[in-house]
Amino acid sequence: MLRAAIVALFLVAVLGGCGPQEPLRIGFLGGLSGRVADLGEAGRNGAQLAIDEVNRGGGIGGRQVELIVRDDGQSGEQLIVAVNELRTARVAAIVGPMTSAMAEVALPLANSAGLPLVSPTVTARKFFNVDDQMFLVMSSTREEAALSAQFHHGRGARRVAVAYDVRNLAYTESWLAEFSRVFQEFGGEVVGIAFESAPDADLGRLAERVLAVRGDLVLLIASAADAARLAQKLRERDPKVPLAASQWATTQRLIELGGSAVEGMFLHNYFDGQSRAPAFVRLRSAYVERFRREPDFAAIASYDATCAVLGALARREGGETLHDALLKRGPFAGAEGDFSFNANGDSSRVPRITTVRDGQFASVM
């Protein structure tokens, strides 16, 4: 009788061990509500497509990968709750956050927990060249803003009015400082006008303040929603005012909300929307089929960030931490080609100038 019971217990243990393995979990953290939800939604979508690809191939080590999504609401308090929930879910890493303002809150938590953050879209200079738990997929604001200053000065701009959103000050202040530094080296003048993004913000009054500068160019360092609304207010008052914006605004929402007011606006991108790289073509096709819209820079960067996490999980050796695997086991396959992180977890991309032409983003240089 005792022997039969032992055999039964043994069989239960063996059969239980033959069941499906617990999935590997990766967190996604981004703003999925509020005024910058387009950035978070695109990031979530890009991350999910990368995970779907690896799961179709059998997962990692025979284990499927699960994406655990949390909304930071572009709120420090909500982000803290979200990060704690992701830690409780035992995620291996977090893809995100999507804005520099949220990175300021998330990074101390990640450093304390030893939890890698692989951010698709954080570019503020303060996060670069630091040995910590944050990995950055795109180049810093310095490269993008410097190219912008050079490009617009070359087109004849000598005095620029800049409207920048203090709700994401870590990013907008960094972008403005880098643009101003280079533009002033060329002998140009920059006049910054701060505003705070809000549903009831008086963008008409802001447009009047910006136009009162009498600049050769109006530069918007703002989200797509605010850039679109402000462009409308500016063009109502001056239909010919030249407009430009930082990469933050380079999402499909800018075109959807801005319509004809954003035609001719110059923006920036670290990705080529017309790339013929095989991985990019596959991603674009899958994205359009599933989400019924073109992938923008946030979706592509998030896809790449997630691919890096998946690649590092698959390649790490022995007791190697995921942090160390991300540093050592690259290059990782991205949508447009392979990329790696340097010793501080930073990456590098080639900045591009783009414009809105016939309701689409078109590369200029």
C-alpha positions as CSV (number, residue, x, y, z in Angstrom):
1,M,0.0,0.0,0.0
2,L,2.8,2.4,1.0
3,R,4.7,1.5,-2.2
4,A,1.7,2.2,-4.3
5,A,1.3,5.6,-2.7
6,I,5.0,6.5,-3.3
7,V,4.7,5.4,-7.0
8,A,1.5,7.5,-7.3
9,L,3.3,10.6,-5.9
10,F,6.3,10.0,-8.2
11,L,4.0,9.9,-11.2
12,V,2.2,13.1,-10.2
13,A,5.6,14.8,-9.8
14,V,6.8,13.6,-13.2
15,L,3.6,14.3,-15.1
16,G,3.4,17.8,-13.4
17,G,6.9,18.5,-14.7
18,C,5.8,17.7,-18.2
19,G,3.2,20.4,-18.2
20,P,3.7,23.8,-20.0
21,Q,6.4,25.9,-18.6
22,E,5.6,29.3,-17.0
23,P,6.0,32.0,-19.6
24,L,8.8,34.5,-19.6
25,R,7.4,37.9,-18.8
26,I,8.4,41.3,-20.1
27,G,6.8,44.5,-19.0
28,F,5.7,47.4,-21.1
29,L,5.4,50.9,-19.5
30,G,4.1,53.9,-21.3
31,G,1.3,56.5,-21.4
32,L,-1.8,54.8,-22.6
33,S,-4.2,57.4,-21.5
34,G,-4.2,61.2,-21.7
35,R,-2.7,63.6,-24.2
36,V,0.4,61.6,-25.1
37,A,-1.4,58.2,-25.5
38,D,-0.4,58.0,-29.1
39,L,3.3,57.5,-28.1
40,G,2.4,54.8,-25.6
41,E,0.0,53.0,-27.8
42,A,2.5,52.8,-30.7
43,G,5.1,51.6,-28.3
44,R,2.9,48.8,-26.9
45,N,1.9,47.7,-30.4
46,G,5.6,47.5,-31.6
47,A,6.5,45.5,-28.5
48,Q,3.7,43.1,-29.0
49,L,4.6,42.4,-32.6
50,A,8.2,41.6,-31.6
51,I,6.9,39.1,-29.0
52,D,4.4,37.6,-31.4
53,E,7.3,36.9,-33.8
54,V,9.4,35.1,-31.2
55,N,6.5,33.1,-29.9
56,R,5.6,31.9,-33.4
57,G,9.2,30.6,-33.6
58,G,8.8,28.6,-30.4
59,G,9.5,31.2,-27.8
60,I,12.8,31.3,-25.8
61,G,14.2,28.0,-24.6
62,G,10.8,26.4,-25.3
63,R,9.0,29.0,-23.2
64,Q,6.4,31.5,-24.6
65,V,6.9,35.2,-23.8
66,E,4.1,37.3,-22.3
67,L,3.9,41.1,-22.5
68,I,2.5,42.6,-19.2
69,V,1.3,46.1,-20.1
70,R,0.9,49.0,-17.6
71,D,-0.2,52.6,-18.2
72,D,1.9,55.3,-16.5
73,G,-0.6,57.9,-17.3
74,Q,2.3,60.4,-17.7
75,S,2.0,60.7,-13.9
76,G,4.8,60.0,-11.5
77,E,2.4,58.6,-8.9
78,Q,0.7,56.2,-11.4
79,L,4.1,55.2,-12.7
80,I,5.3,54.1,-9.3
81,V,2.3,51.9,-8.9
82,A,2.8,50.5,-12.4
83,V,6.5,49.6,-11.8
84,N,5.6,47.9,-8.5
85,E,3.0,45.8,-10.2
86,L,5.5,44.8,-12.9
87,R,8.0,43.8,-10.3
88,T,5.3,41.7,-8.5
89,A,4.6,40.0,-11.9
90,R,8.4,39.1,-12.0
91,V,9.1,40.6,-15.4
92,A,12.6,40.1,-16.7
93,A,12.8,43.7,-18.0
94,I,10.6,46.7,-18.8
95,V,10.3,48.1,-22.3
96,G,9.8,51.8,-21.5
97,P,9.1,54.4,-20.3
98,M,8.3,56.4,-23.4
99,T,9.0,60.0,-22.2
100,S,12.0,61.5,-20.4
101,A,9.7,63.0,-17.7
102,M,8.6,59.4,-16.7
103,A,12.2,58.2,-17.0
104,E,13.2,60.5,-14.2
105,V,10.7,58.7,-11.9
106,A,11.3,55.2,-13.1
107,L,15.0,55.0,-13.2
108,P,15.7,55.2,-9.4
109,L,13.1,52.4,-8.9
110,A,14.8,50.3,-11.6
111,N,18.3,50.9,-10.2
112,S,17.1,49.9,-6.7
113,A,15.5,46.7,-8.0
114,G,18.2,45.8,-10.5
115,L,15.5,45.7,-13.2
116,P,16.6,46.8,-16.8
117,L,14.6,49.5,-18.4
118,V,15.0,49.5,-22.2
119,S,13.5,52.7,-23.4
120,P,12.4,53.1,-27.0
121,T,12.1,56.9,-27.0
122,V,13.8,58.6,-24.1
123,T,16.5,60.9,-25.6
124,A,17.2,63.6,-23.0
125,R,20.9,64.2,-22.6
126,K,20.9,63.6,-18.8
127,F,20.3,59.9,-19.3
128,F,23.3,59.2,-21.6
129,N,26.8,58.3,-20.6
130,V,25.6,56.9,-17.2
131,D,26.2,53.3,-16.1
132,D,22.8,52.3,-14.7
133,Q,19.8,50.1,-15.5
134,M,18.5,52.2,-18.4
135,F,19.2,51.2,-22.0
136,L,18.5,53.7,-24.7
137,V,17.5,52.7,-28.2
138,M,17.8,56.1,-29.9
139,S,20.5,58.8,-29.9
140,S,20.2,61.8,-27.6
141,T,18.6,65.1,-28.3
142,R,22.0,66.5,-29.1
143,E,22.2,64.9,-32.5
144,E,18.7,65.6,-33.6
145,A,18.6,69.2,-32.4
146,A,22.0,70.0,-33.9
147,L,20.9,68.7,-37.3
148,S,17.7,70.8,-36.9
149,A,19.7,74.0,-36.2
150,Q,22.0,73.4,-39.1
151,F,19.2,72.6,-41.5
152,H,17.0,75.5,-40.7
153,H,19.9,78.0,-40.6
154,G,20.9,76.7,-44.0
155,R,17.4,77.5,-45.2
156,G,17.7,81.1,-44.1
157,A,16.2,81.1,-40.6
158,R,18.0,83.7,-38.3
159,R,15.4,84.2,-35.5
160,V,13.4,81.2,-34.2
161,A,10.5,81.3,-31.8
162,V,10.3,78.0,-29.8
163,A,7.2,76.8,-27.9
164,Y,8.1,74.0,-25.5
165,D,6.0,71.9,-23.2
166,V,7.1,72.0,-19.5
167,R,5.1,68.8,-18.8
168,N,7.9,66.9,-20.3
169,L,10.6,69.3,-19.3
170,A,13.5,66.8,-19.1
171,Y,13.1,66.3,-22.8
172,T,11.9,69.7,-24.1
173,E,14.5,71.6,-22.1
174,S,17.3,69.3,-23.3
175,W,16.1,69.7,-26.9
176,L,15.9,73.5,-26.7
177,A,19.3,73.8,-25.1
178,E,21.0,71.7,-27.8
179,F,19.2,73.5,-30.6
180,S,20.0,76.9,-29.1
181,R,23.7,76.1,-28.6
182,V,24.2,75.2,-32.3
183,F,21.9,77.8,-33.8
184,Q,23.6,80.6,-31.8
185,E,27.0,79.3,-32.9
186,F,25.8,80.1,-36.5
187,G,24.9,83.6,-35.3
188,G,21.1,83.0,-35.0
189,E,18.7,84.0,-32.2
190,V,16.4,81.7,-30.3
191,V,13.4,82.9,-28.2
192,G,11.9,80.2,-26.0
193,I,8.3,80.3,-24.8
194,A,7.2,77.8,-22.2
195,F,3.7,76.4,-22.0
196,E,2.0,73.6,-20.0
197,S,0.1,71.0,-21.9
198,A,-3.5,70.6,-20.8
199,P,-6.9,70.0,-22.5
200,D,-8.0,73.5,-21.7
201,A,-4.7,75.3,-22.5
202,D,-5.3,78.5,-24.4
203,L,-3.3,77.7,-27.5
204,G,-4.8,80.7,-29.3
205,R,-3.1,83.0,-26.8
206,L,0.1,81.0,-27.0
207,A,0.1,81.3,-30.8
208,E,-0.2,85.1,-30.5
209,R,2.8,85.2,-28.2
210,V,4.8,83.0,-30.5
211,L,4.0,85.1,-33.6
212,A,4.8,88.3,-31.7
213,V,8.5,87.2,-31.7
214,R,8.4,87.8,-35.4
215,G,10.8,84.9,-36.1
216,D,11.7,83.3,-39.4
217,L,10.6,79.9,-38.1
218,V,8.3,78.6,-35.3
219,L,9.7,75.4,-33.7
220,L,7.4,73.3,-31.6
221,I,8.9,71.0,-28.9
222,A,5.7,69.2,-28.0
223,S,3.6,66.1,-28.4
224,A,1.7,65.4,-31.7
225,A,-1.6,66.5,-30.2
226,D,-0.3,69.8,-29.0
227,A,1.8,70.4,-32.1
228,A,-1.2,69.8,-34.3
229,R,-3.5,72.1,-32.3
230,L,-0.9,74.8,-32.1
231,A,-0.2,74.6,-35.8
232,Q,-3.8,75.2,-36.5
233,K,-3.9,78.3,-34.3
234,L,-0.7,79.6,-35.9
235,R,-1.9,79.1,-39.4
236,E,-5.3,80.7,-38.7
237,R,-3.3,83.8,-37.8
238,D,-0.5,83.5,-40.4
239,P,-1.1,80.9,-43.1
240,K,2.4,81.2,-44.4
241,V,4.3,80.9,-41.1
242,P,7.1,78.3,-41.4
243,L,6.7,75.5,-38.9
244,A,9.0,72.8,-37.5
245,A,8.8,70.3,-34.6
246,S,10.9,67.8,-32.8
247,Q,10.6,64.1,-33.2
248,W,8.1,63.8,-30.3
249,A,5.5,65.1,-32.7
250,T,6.4,62.7,-35.5
251,T,3.4,60.4,-35.1
252,Q,0.4,59.7,-37.2
253,R,-1.7,61.6,-34.7
254,L,0.0,64.9,-35.9
255,I,-1.4,64.4,-39.4
256,E,-4.8,63.1,-38.2
257,L,-5.4,66.1,-35.9
258,G,-3.5,68.8,-37.8
259,G,-4.7,68.2,-41.3
260,S,-3.7,70.9,-43.7
261,A,-2.2,73.0,-41.0
262,V,0.7,70.7,-40.6
263,E,1.4,70.4,-44.4
264,G,5.0,71.5,-45.0
265,M,6.0,71.2,-41.4
266,F,9.6,70.0,-40.9
267,L,10.2,67.3,-38.3
268,H,12.7,64.7,-37.3
269,N,13.0,61.0,-37.4
270,Y,15.6,58.3,-36.6
271,F,13.9,55.8,-38.9
272,D,13.2,55.7,-42.6
273,G,9.5,55.1,-43.1
274,Q,10.2,54.0,-46.7
275,S,13.0,51.5,-45.8
276,R,13.2,48.4,-47.9
277,A,15.1,46.4,-45.2
278,P,13.4,43.0,-45.1
279,A,12.7,43.1,-41.3
280,F,11.1,46.6,-41.7
281,V,9.0,45.5,-44.6
282,R,7.6,42.6,-42.5
283,L,7.0,44.8,-39.5
284,R,5.3,47.5,-41.6
285,S,3.0,44.9,-43.2
286,A,2.1,43.2,-39.9
287,Y,1.5,46.6,-38.2
288,V,-0.8,47.9,-40.9
289,E,-2.7,44.7,-41.1
290,R,-3.2,44.5,-37.3
291,F,-3.6,48.1,-36.3
292,R,-4.9,49.7,-39.5
293,R,-2.3,52.5,-39.5
294,E,1.4,53.1,-40.4
295,P,4.0,52.4,-37.8
296,D,5.7,55.6,-36.5
297,F,9.0,56.1,-34.8
298,A,7.7,55.0,-31.4
299,A,6.4,51.7,-32.7
300,I,9.6,51.0,-34.6
301,A,11.8,51.9,-31.7
302,S,9.7,49.8,-29.3
303,Y,9.9,46.9,-31.6
304,D,13.7,47.2,-31.6
305,A,13.8,47.6,-27.8
306,T,11.8,44.5,-27.4
307,C,14.0,42.6,-29.9
308,A,17.0,43.5,-27.8
309,V,15.4,42.2,-24.6
310,L,14.4,39.0,-26.4
311,G,17.8,38.5,-27.9
312,A,19.6,39.1,-24.6
313,L,17.3,36.6,-22.9
314,A,18.0,34.0,-25.5
315,R,21.8,34.5,-25.5
316,R,22.7,35.0,-21.9
317,E,24.9,32.4,-20.4
318,G,25.0,30.7,-17.0
319,G,24.1,33.1,-14.2
320,E,24.6,36.2,-16.3
321,T,22.2,39.0,-15.5
322,L,20.0,40.4,-18.3
323,H,21.7,43.7,-17.8
324,D,25.1,42.2,-18.6
325,A,23.6,40.2,-21.5
326,L,22.2,43.4,-23.0
327,L,25.7,44.9,-22.9
328,K,27.6,41.9,-24.1
329,R,25.4,39.7,-26.3
330,G,24.7,42.2,-29.1
331,P,24.3,43.1,-31.8
332,F,20.6,42.7,-31.8
333,A,18.3,42.5,-34.9
334,G,16.2,45.6,-35.4
335,A,13.7,46.7,-38.0
336,E,16.3,48.5,-40.2
337,G,19.4,46.5,-39.2
338,D,21.5,45.3,-36.3
339,F,22.3,47.6,-33.3
340,S,24.2,47.3,-30.0
341,F,24.5,49.1,-26.7
342,N,27.8,50.7,-25.5
343,A,29.3,50.2,-22.1
344,N,26.7,52.7,-20.6
345,G,23.7,51.1,-22.3
346,D,23.4,53.8,-25.0
347,S,22.7,53.3,-28.7
348,S,23.2,55.5,-31.7
349,R,21.0,56.3,-34.7
350,V,21.3,58.6,-37.7
351,P,19.0,61.6,-37.4
352,R,16.9,62.5,-40.4
353,I,14.9,65.5,-41.5
354,T,11.3,64.7,-42.7
355,T,8.4,66.8,-43.8
356,V,4.6,66.4,-44.1
357,R,3.7,66.2,-47.7
358,D,0.3,65.3,-49.0
359,G,-0.7,63.9,-45.6
360,Q,2.3,61.7,-45.2
361,F,5.8,61.9,-43.7
362,A,8.4,62.2,-46.4
363,S,12.2,62.1,-45.9
364,V,14.1,65.3,-46.9
365,M,17.6,64.2,-45.8
